[in-house]
Amino acid sequence: MNSNLILLNDDTLLSDSIDLRQLSPLTLSFIGDSVYDLMVREYIISLANRPVGQLNSRKVRVVNCRFQAECFSLLQPYLTEEELTIYKRGRNAQVHSTPKHADRNDYHMATGIEALFGYLYLKKDVVRLRELFRILQDAIHEKVQ
């Protein structure tokens, strides 16, 4: 067995020795982007079985910097101090480039939302992830209907 391999436990691919508070906000955002994307996809398919092209066109309406930035104003009143701290770390992270189509401020706010979703996912707090997603559900529904 390779001595460089990390031993994994049963419910995560991460080592128990990883302190989530020590992960960079961009690392949290990296995983949180996928978590948010997956939750949106799950919600969209719960509405109707559609061709993949239609599913994707609905998904991109809410998996983008502008919409994710808008999500913060919906979530802010419900965030704990810890969650707000994680969001701010993500929002304030030093990114070296932004996508051409994205407003820089929206991109930073979206990075904060993604960092929060990534943190909660890695913390295995799926209940809280679902609670926050439910807060966004009406706004998401409007866009993907």
Phi, psi and omega in degrees: 000139180291125183288348179275349180288142176271132176287131184256149175266183189286333188248009176202156174274350179276148175289146177297340183281353181282126176267111184302329180291342180268349178290144179294150179299331178286331174292316176299319179296322180303313180282324181295328176301316179290322180298310179300314180302315180296319180295320177296314179300316178300317180296315182298318180287341177288339181280322181187150174276111184233165172299150185302322179300319177292320178299314182294320180295328175288319181300314185293345176292335184237353175254076179202161185302313185299310181294317181296326176296320177297330181299329183300317181296331177285324184275329189312313182297342185256356184281141174283170177300317179300315181294320178296322177298316179297315178303312182296322176300317178293316181298322185269003182298145179280100175267145185264350176202156174235150178301149182305320186277358187256139170288137185301317180295316177300319181298317179294317179295320178296321177298323177296315178298315180296320178298318179297314179296321178295317180299312181296322178295311181292334176282352181067031180261066183294328178300314180292322176303314180296321178300313180295320179296322178299326177297327181274348190303317180298316179295319178295316181302317178305321184280329187258354181303000000 
